[in-house]
């Protein structure tokens, strides 16, 4: 998959996705429940508000040009 950077900003309570590409994303909890879905269009990055979520393991599904990739995210 294309170049992508994913990290958390604990101070701002955001999960940041940086990539120059348009993408779709889904954030799910460990049980598979869909929590957040969205798109990143022309901006260089997107911030997902993680304030309402408890600490734990989550799955981030990213779709770029029809290609899917799953990332494990610790919040």
C-alpha positions in Angstrom: 0.0 0.0 0.0 1.0 3.6 -0.5 2.9 5.7 2.0 0.8 6.3 5.2 1.6 7.4 8.7 -0.7 6.6 11.7 -0.1 7.9 15.2 -1.9 9.3 18.2 -1.8 12.8 19.7 -2.6 12.1 23.3 -2.7 15.8 24.2 -5.3 16.6 21.6 -7.0 13.2 21.9 -6.7 12.5 18.2 -5.7 9.6 16.0 -3.9 11.1 13.1 -3.7 9.6 9.6 -1.2 11.2 7.2 -1.0 10.4 3.5 -1.1 12.4 0.3 -3.8 10.0 -1.0 -7.6 10.1 -0.8 -8.8 7.3 1.5 -11.7 5.9 3.4 -11.4 4.6 6.9 -13.2 2.6 9.6 -12.2 2.3 13.2 -13.6 -0.7 15.1 -13.2 -1.9 18.7 -11.8 -5.3 19.6 -15.2 -6.9 19.3 -15.6 -5.6 15.7 -18.1 -2.9 16.5 -17.9 0.0 14.0 -17.1 3.2 15.9 -16.0 5.8 13.3 -16.1 5.9 9.5 -15.0 8.6 7.2 -13.0 9.9 4.2 -9.8 11.9 3.8 -10.0 13.8 0.6 -7.5 16.5 -0.3 -6.1 17.5 3.1 -2.7 16.1 4.0 -3.9 14.5 7.2 -7.1 13.8 9.2 -7.6 13.6 12.9 -10.1 11.2 14.4 -11.4 12.2 17.8 -10.6 9.4 20.2 -11.7 11.2 23.4 -14.9 9.0 23.8 -13.0 5.7 23.5 -11.4 3.8 26.4 -7.8 2.7 26.3 -7.4 -0.5 24.4 -6.8 -2.2 21.1 -8.7 -1.1 18.0 -8.6 -2.0 14.3 -8.3 0.7 11.6 -9.3 -0.4 8.1 -7.9 1.9 5.4 -9.0 1.8 1.7 -7.0 3.5 -0.9 -7.8 3.0 -4.6 -9.8 -0.1 -3.8 -6.9 -1.7 -1.8 -7.7 -2.5 1.9 -5.2 -2.6 4.7 -5.8 -3.2 8.4 -3.8 -1.7 11.2 -3.9 -2.5 14.9 -4.0 0.7 16.9 -3.4 1.1 20.6 -5.3 3.9 22.2 
